[in-house]
């Protein structure tokens, strides 16, 4: 009797840093004249802030954004002293953070008036100016000082005493919809306040905003998810390449009959005789469970319907494709596109990426 085929134990995540460099170049060309400052929050959207930042630094990036203080500290360590960079912390000056920000050489993005007051106290105690970024709410209503607070700070004697505003910034709420009038409203609101801080550089746009045209570029753009292959309109964009490729081997091939139920509970009721492949990846590897309602995986030259997603395995419909145990299925990558999987899951590319698990064996291509 022939030996049964050996199957790799599970999913593999390949992170293509050459594709990352390509996407960085695309955004840099699109936002010509503005500095491109990558946003590497949440461990570079789950793909590893250290390798990602080092490659982006090699491509010319000298400013980065993170969300949390600990992310900034980790990024500073990963870059090492040989790669000097400005690292902005979007959380700003949280309670007790000042000594750690100073020790790691991080720049806080101040979002509230209490944070501004606390930063003035830090500068006074240090006896020297503190460089900060100032975030104004231009209409997203999520984060940032009000326009009125910014006018007071800019016009009041001593309003920014001890603080040097190196960057004045805001964030667009509808940049993925270029025709949405909210974009022009936010641009106008931002311009109204920007003049209060004439010495500061300005930044309004993240990934999608970087593609809105020269009016939105200002001095610095802050791309995040588009660096990793998500299109600015939240759908695939041929200019951008897939950075993350998630594959997993076929564990079994099963022939199901009409009326069979696949998976837990009522699962999927099979309407006609169907061949399915059982694949060694599930939501514990980062495949969002909701993708079973319309997600597609790439196998044998075509996209195949995902039927179920469980913790450790999922099933795809094979049709008449030739398949063998041990062959790999692409669940995310250059053929099973990031934005398509996000749409199928009723989510966004950001969530698809940050859910990728460290259980999948990781390989980096093109490390700097």
Secondary structure, DSSP 8 states (H G I E B T S, - for coil): --------SS-EEEEEHHHHHHHHHHHHHHTTTSEE-EE-HHHHHTT-HHHHHHHHHHTT--EEEESSHHHHHHHHHHH-TTS--EEEETT-S-TT-HHHHHHHTEEEEE-SHHHHHHHHHHHHHHTS-EEEEEEB-SS--SSSB-HHHHHHHHHSTTTTTTEEEEEEE---SSTTSTT-HHHHHHHHHHHHHHGGGTTSEEE---TGGGGS-GGGTTTEE---GGGGT--TTSS--TTS---EEEEEEEEEEEEE-TT-EESSTT-EE-SS-EEEEEES--TTTT--GGGGGT-EEEETTEEEEEEEE-SS-EEEE-TT----TT-EEEEESSSS-HHHHHHHTTS-HHHHHHT--TTSEEEEES--
